[in-house]
Amino acid sequence: MIAKLKFEVASHVREEEHELFPKLAATLPPEKLDELGRLVRRARETAPTRPHPMLPSTPPAHRLLVPGAGLVDRVRDLLRTTTH
């Protein structure tokens, strides 16, 4: 099961690096690529760091609740690292 997961993740990464990212780079001007990079970094800052299967997956509730879950996760992560 772990081997299958590793294979799937590696396949996904290869597809992004060798197919999707080069297509984006060939299609979009550098300013748009920079903007996308900023948006991805901002989304990572608020995204949860652990699974939350009970959270809604569709707007508008998703847009309201997921950043809060991400904040709670980051506080828990911080407390865990400072107490160990």
DSSP file (Angstrom, degrees, kcal/mol; ACC not computed):
  #  RESIDUE AA STRUCTURE BP1 BP2  ACC     N-H-->O    O-->H-N    N-H-->O    O-->H-N    TCO  KAPPA ALPHA  PHI   PSI    X-CA   Y-CA   Z-CA
    1    1 A M     >        0   0    0      0, 0.0     4,-2.1     0, 0.0     5,-0.1   0.000 360.0 360.0 360.0 -43.5    0.0    0.0    0.0
    2    2 A I  H  >  +     0   0    0      1,-0.2     4,-2.8     2,-0.2     5,-0.2   0.900 360.0  53.8 -65.0 -40.4    2.8    2.4    0.8
    3    3 A A  H  > S+     0   0    0      1,-0.2     4,-2.3     2,-0.2    -1,-0.2   0.901 108.6  49.3 -61.7 -40.1    4.6    1.5   -2.4
    4    4 A K  H  > S+     0   0    0      2,-0.2     4,-2.7     1,-0.2    -1,-0.2   0.917 111.0  49.7 -65.5 -42.5    1.5    2.3   -4.4
    5    5 A L  H  X S+     0   0    0     -4,-2.1     4,-2.7     2,-0.2     5,-0.2   0.931 111.0  49.2 -61.0 -45.8    1.1    5.7   -2.6
    6    6 A K  H  X S+     0   0    0     -4,-2.8     4,-2.5     1,-0.2    -1,-0.2   0.905 112.0  49.3 -60.1 -41.3    4.8    6.5   -3.3
    7    7 A F  H  X S+     0   0    0     -4,-2.3     4,-2.5    -5,-0.2    -2,-0.2   0.927 111.7  48.2 -63.3 -45.3    4.3    5.6   -7.0
    8    8 A E  H  X S+     0   0    0     -4,-2.7     4,-2.3     2,-0.2    -2,-0.2   0.912 113.3  46.9 -63.3 -43.5    1.2    7.7   -7.3
    9    9 A V  H  X S+     0   0    0     -4,-2.7     4,-2.5     2,-0.2    -1,-0.2   0.933 113.0  49.0 -64.5 -45.1    2.8   10.7   -5.7
   10   10 A A  H  X S+     0   0    0     -4,-2.5     4,-2.5    -5,-0.2    -2,-0.2   0.892 111.1  50.7 -61.7 -39.4    5.9   10.4   -7.8
   11   11 A S  H  X S+     0   0    0     -4,-2.5     4,-2.5     2,-0.2    -1,-0.2   0.910 110.1  49.8 -64.0 -41.7    3.8   10.1  -10.9
   12   12 A H  H  X S+     0   0    0     -4,-2.3     4,-2.3     2,-0.2    -2,-0.2   0.927 111.5  48.1 -62.5 -45.3    1.8   13.2  -10.0
   13   13 A V  H  X S+     0   0    0     -4,-2.5     4,-2.9     2,-0.2     5,-0.2   0.922 111.4  50.4 -62.3 -44.5    5.0   15.2   -9.4
   14   14 A R  H  X S+     0   0    0     -4,-2.5     4,-3.0     1,-0.2     5,-0.4   0.918 109.9  50.7 -60.2 -43.2    6.5   14.0  -12.7
   15   15 A E  H  X>S+     0   0    0     -4,-2.5     5,-2.0     2,-0.2     4,-2.0   0.924 113.0  45.8 -61.3 -44.2    3.3   15.0  -14.6
   16   16 A E  I  <>S+     0   0    0     -4,-2.3     5,-3.1     3,-0.2    -2,-0.2   0.956 118.5  41.3 -61.7 -49.9    3.4   18.5  -13.0
   17   17 A E  I  <5S+     0   0    0     -4,-2.9    -2,-0.2     1,-0.2    -1,-0.2   0.861 125.6  32.1 -69.8 -37.2    7.1   19.0  -13.6
   18   18 A H  I  <5S+     0   0    0     -4,-3.0    -1,-0.2    -5,-0.2    -3,-0.2   0.655 135.0  14.3 -99.3 -16.7    7.3   17.6  -17.1
   19   19 A E  I  X5S+     0   0    0     -4,-2.0     4,-1.6    -5,-0.4    -3,-0.2   0.719 124.4  38.3-121.5 -58.4    3.9   18.4  -18.6
   20   20 A L  I  ><S+     0   0    0     -5,-2.0     4,-2.4     2,-0.2     5,-0.2   0.947 116.1  46.1 -70.2 -50.1    1.8   21.0  -16.7
   21   21 A F  H  ><S+     0   0    0     -5,-3.1     4,-2.7    -6,-0.2     5,-0.2   0.910 112.5  50.3 -63.4 -43.1    4.5   23.5  -15.6
   22   22 A P  H  > S+     0   0    0      0, 0.0     4,-2.0     0, 0.0    -1,-0.2   0.891 110.6  50.9 -61.8 -36.0    6.2   23.7  -19.0
   23   23 A K  H  X S+     0   0    0     -4,-1.6     4,-1.4     2,-0.2    -2,-0.2   0.917 111.5  47.7 -65.6 -41.8    2.8   24.3  -20.6
   24   24 A L  H  X S+     0   0    0     -4,-2.4     4,-3.0     1,-0.2     3,-0.4   0.939 111.8  49.7 -61.2 -46.1    2.0   27.0  -18.2
   25   25 A A  H  < S+     0   0    0     -4,-2.7    -1,-0.2     1,-0.2    -2,-0.2   0.846 112.9  47.1 -63.2 -34.2    5.5   28.6  -18.7
   26   26 A A  H  < S+     0   0    0     -4,-2.0    -1,-0.2    -5,-0.2    -2,-0.2   0.729 119.9  39.1 -78.4 -21.6    5.0   28.5  -22.5
   27   27 A T  H  < S+     0   0    0     -4,-1.4    -2,-0.2    -3,-0.4    -3,-0.2   0.839 107.0  60.2 -97.5 -39.5    1.5   29.9  -22.4
   28   28 A L  S  < S-     0   0    0     -4,-3.0    -1,-0.0    -5,-0.2     0, 0.0  -0.672  79.4-116.5-100.3 146.7    1.6   32.6  -19.7
   29   29 A P    >>  -     0   0    0      0, 0.0     4,-1.9     0, 0.0     3,-0.7  -0.384  37.5-104.3 -71.0 158.2    3.6   35.8  -19.5
   30   30 A P  H 3> S+     0   0    0      0, 0.0     4,-2.5     0, 0.0     5,-0.2   0.822 119.7  59.0 -54.1 -34.6    6.1   36.0  -16.6
   31   31 A E  H 3> S+     0   0    0      1,-0.2     4,-2.1     2,-0.2     5,-0.1   0.907 106.9  46.4 -63.5 -40.7    3.8   38.5  -14.7
   32   32 A K  H <> S+     0   0    0     -3,-0.7     4,-2.7     2,-0.2    -1,-0.2   0.887 110.8  52.6 -68.7 -38.7    1.0   36.0  -14.7
   33   33 A L  H  X S+     0   0    0     -4,-1.9     4,-2.4     2,-0.2    -2,-0.2   0.916 109.9  49.0 -62.5 -41.9    3.3   33.2  -13.5
   34   34 A D  H  X S+     0   0    0     -4,-2.5     4,-2.3     2,-0.2    -2,-0.2   0.911 110.7  50.6 -61.8 -42.2    4.5   35.4  -10.7
   35   35 A E  H  X S+     0   0    0     -4,-2.1     4,-2.4     2,-0.2    -2,-0.2   0.920 110.0  49.5 -63.0 -43.8    0.9   36.2   -9.7
   36   36 A L  H  X S+     0   0    0     -4,-2.7     4,-2.5     1,-0.2    -1,-0.2   0.911 109.5  52.5 -60.5 -42.3    0.0   32.4   -9.7
   37   37 A G  H  X S+     0   0    0     -4,-2.4     4,-2.4     1,-0.2    -2,-0.2   0.911 109.3  49.0 -60.5 -42.8    3.0   31.8   -7.5
   38   38 A R  H  X S+     0   0    0     -4,-2.3     4,-2.4     2,-0.2    -1,-0.2   0.909 111.1  50.2 -62.5 -42.2    1.9   34.4   -5.0
   39   39 A L  H  X S+     0   0    0     -4,-2.4     4,-2.3     2,-0.2    -2,-0.2   0.898 110.8  48.8 -64.7 -40.8   -1.6   33.0   -5.0
   40   40 A V  H  X S+     0   0    0     -4,-2.5     4,-2.3     2,-0.2    -2,-0.2   0.923 111.7  49.1 -65.4 -43.7   -0.3   29.5   -4.3
   41   41 A R  H  X S+     0   0    0     -4,-2.4     4,-1.4     1,-0.2    -2,-0.2   0.904 112.0  48.8 -62.6 -40.2    2.0   30.7   -1.5
   42   42 A R  H  X S+     0   0    0     -4,-2.4     4,-0.9     1,-0.2    -1,-0.2   0.897 110.1  51.3 -66.2 -40.1   -0.9   32.6    0.1
   43   43 A A  H >X S+     0   0    0     -4,-2.3     4,-1.5     1,-0.2     3,-0.7   0.896 107.6  53.2 -63.9 -39.5   -3.2   29.5   -0.2
   44   44 A R  H 3< S+     0   0    0     -4,-2.3    -1,-0.2     1,-0.2    -2,-0.2   0.837 101.8  60.2 -63.8 -31.9   -0.5   27.4    1.5
   45   45 A E  H 3< S+     0   0    0     -4,-1.4    -1,-0.2     1,-0.2    -2,-0.2   0.788 116.7  30.6 -67.5 -26.6   -0.3   29.9    4.4
   46   46 A T  H << S+     0   0    0     -4,-0.9    24,-0.4    -3,-0.7    -1,-0.2   0.533  94.3 109.0-109.1  -8.9   -4.0   29.3    5.2
   47   47 A A  S  < S-     0   0    0     -4,-1.5    19,-0.0    -5,-0.1    -3,-0.0  -0.376  77.7-100.7 -70.5 145.8   -4.5   25.7    4.2
   48   48 A P        -     0   0    0      0, 0.0    22,-0.2     0, 0.0    -1,-0.1  -0.280  20.1-147.7 -60.0 151.4   -5.0   23.1    6.8
   49   49 A T  S    S+     0   0    0     20,-0.3    21,-0.1    21,-0.1    -2,-0.0   0.402  80.3  37.6-102.5   0.3   -2.0   21.0    7.6
   50   50 A R  S    S-     0   0    0      2,-0.0    23,-0.1     0, 0.0     2,-0.0  -0.952  99.6 -79.0-143.3 162.4   -4.0   17.8    8.5
   51   51 A P        -     0   0    0      0, 0.0    -2,-0.1     0, 0.0     3,-0.1  -0.315  33.3-176.0 -65.6 144.2   -7.1   16.2    7.1
   52   52 A H    >   +     0   0    0      1,-0.1     3,-1.8     3,-0.1    17,-0.0  -0.647   7.4 172.5-136.0  76.0  -10.5   17.5    8.0
   53   53 A P  T 3  S+     0   0    0      0, 0.0    -1,-0.1     0, 0.0     4,-0.1   0.706  75.3  59.5 -64.2 -18.8  -13.0   15.2    6.4
   54   54 A M  T 3  S+     0   0    0     -3,-0.1     3,-0.1     2,-0.1    -2,-0.0   0.591  82.3 101.6 -86.6  -9.1  -16.0   16.8    8.1
   55   55 A L  S <  S-     0   0    0     -3,-1.8     7,-0.1     1,-0.1    -3,-0.1  -0.470  84.2-103.4 -72.0 145.5  -15.3   20.2    6.6
   56   56 A P        -     0   0    0      0, 0.0    -1,-0.1     0, 0.0    10,-0.1  -0.353  22.7-154.1 -65.8 150.3  -17.6   21.2    3.7
   57   57 A S        +     0   0    0      2,-0.1    -2,-0.0    -3,-0.1    -3,-0.0   0.337  69.1  66.5-108.7   6.3  -15.9   20.9    0.3
   58   58 A T  S  > S-     0   0    0      1,-0.0     4,-2.0     0, 0.0     3,-0.2  -0.946  85.2 -68.4-128.6 149.6  -18.0   23.5   -1.6
   59   59 A P  T  4 S+     0   0    0      0, 0.0    -2,-0.1     0, 0.0     2,-0.0  -0.307 100.3  27.8 -65.6 158.0  -18.4   27.2   -1.3
   60   60 A P  T  > S+     0   0    0      0, 0.0     4,-1.4     0, 0.0     3,-0.2  -0.978 128.0  38.5 -86.1 -19.0  -19.5   29.3    0.5
   61   61 A A  H  > S+     0   0    0     -3,-0.2     4,-2.7     1,-0.2     5,-0.3   0.883 115.1  56.3 -59.3 -38.4  -19.0   27.3    3.7
   62   62 A H  H  X S+     0   0    0     -4,-2.0     4,-2.1     1,-0.2    -1,-0.2   0.920 106.1  49.7 -58.7 -45.4  -15.7   25.9    2.4
   63   63 A R  H  4 S+     0   0    0      1,-0.2    -1,-0.2    -3,-0.2    -2,-0.2   0.787 116.4  43.0 -65.9 -27.3  -14.3   29.4    1.9
   64   64 A L  H  < S+     0   0    0     -4,-1.4     4,-0.5    -3,-0.2    -2,-0.2   0.865 121.4  34.4 -85.2 -38.6  -15.3   30.4    5.4
   65   65 A L  H  X S+     0   0    0     -4,-2.7     4,-2.2    -5,-0.2     5,-0.2   0.826 103.5  65.4 -93.2 -34.3  -14.3   27.4    7.4
   66   66 A V  H  X S+     0   0    0     -4,-2.1     4,-2.5    -5,-0.3     5,-0.2   0.912 100.5  51.2 -62.6 -44.6  -11.1   26.0    5.8
   67   67 A P  H  > S+     0   0    0      0, 0.0     4,-2.2     0, 0.0    -1,-0.2   0.892 110.4  51.3 -59.7 -35.5   -8.9   29.0    6.6
   68   68 A G  H  > S+     0   0    0     -4,-0.5     4,-2.5     2,-0.2    -2,-0.2   0.906 109.3  49.4 -65.0 -40.8  -10.1   28.7   10.2
   69   69 A A  H  X S+     0   0    0     -4,-2.2     4,-2.6     1,-0.2   -20,-0.3   0.891 109.9  52.4 -64.0 -38.4   -9.1   25.1   10.3
   70   70 A G  H  X S+     0   0    0     -4,-2.5     4,-2.4   -24,-0.4    -2,-0.2   0.905 109.2  49.3 -63.0 -41.0   -5.8   26.0    8.8
   71   71 A L  H  X S+     0   0    0     -4,-2.2     4,-2.2     2,-0.2    -2,-0.2   0.934 111.7  48.0 -63.4 -46.3   -5.2   28.5   11.6
   72   72 A V  H  X S+     0   0    0     -4,-2.5     4,-2.6     1,-0.2    -2,-0.2   0.921 111.3  51.5 -60.8 -43.5   -6.1   26.0   14.3
   73   73 A D  H  X S+     0   0    0     -4,-2.6     4,-3.0     1,-0.2    -1,-0.2   0.919 109.5  49.5 -58.8 -44.2   -3.8   23.4   12.7
   74   74 A R  H  X S+     0   0    0     -4,-2.4     4,-2.4     2,-0.2    -1,-0.2   0.876 110.5  49.7 -66.9 -36.4   -0.9   25.9   12.6
   75   75 A V  H  X S+     0   0    0     -4,-2.2     4,-2.8     2,-0.2    -1,-0.2   0.936 112.7  47.4 -65.1 -45.2   -1.5   26.8   16.3
   76   76 A R  H  X S+     0   0    0     -4,-2.6     4,-2.5     2,-0.2    -2,-0.2   0.918 112.2  50.2 -60.5 -43.3   -1.5   23.1   17.2
   77   77 A D  H  X S+     0   0    0     -4,-3.0     4,-2.1     2,-0.2    -1,-0.2   0.917 111.8  48.3 -60.7 -43.3    1.6   22.5   15.1
   78   78 A L  H  X S+     0   0    0     -4,-2.4     4,-2.0     1,-0.2    -2,-0.2   0.928 112.3  47.7 -63.9 -45.7    3.4   25.4   16.8
   79   79 A L  H  X S+     0   0    0     -4,-2.8     4,-1.3     1,-0.2    -1,-0.2   0.886 110.8  52.5 -63.3 -37.7    2.4   24.2   20.3
   80   80 A R  H  X S+     0   0    0     -4,-2.5     4,-0.7    -5,-0.2    -1,-0.2   0.902 111.5  45.6 -64.5 -41.3    3.5   20.7   19.5
   81   81 A T  H  < S+     0   0    0     -4,-2.1    -1,-0.2     1,-0.2    -2,-0.2   0.810 113.3  49.2 -74.7 -28.3    6.9   21.9   18.3
   82   82 A T  H  < S+     0   0    0     -4,-2.0    -1,-0.2     1,-0.2    -2,-0.2   0.688 112.0  48.1 -84.6 -16.7    7.5   24.2   21.3
   83   83 A T  H  <        0   0    0     -4,-1.3    -1,-0.2    -5,-0.2    -2,-0.2   0.529 360.0 360.0 -98.8  -7.0    6.5   21.5   23.9
   84   84 A H     <        0   0    0     -4,-0.7    -2,-0.2    -5,-0.1    -1,-0.1   0.419 360.0 360.0-110.0 360.0    8.7   18.7   22.5
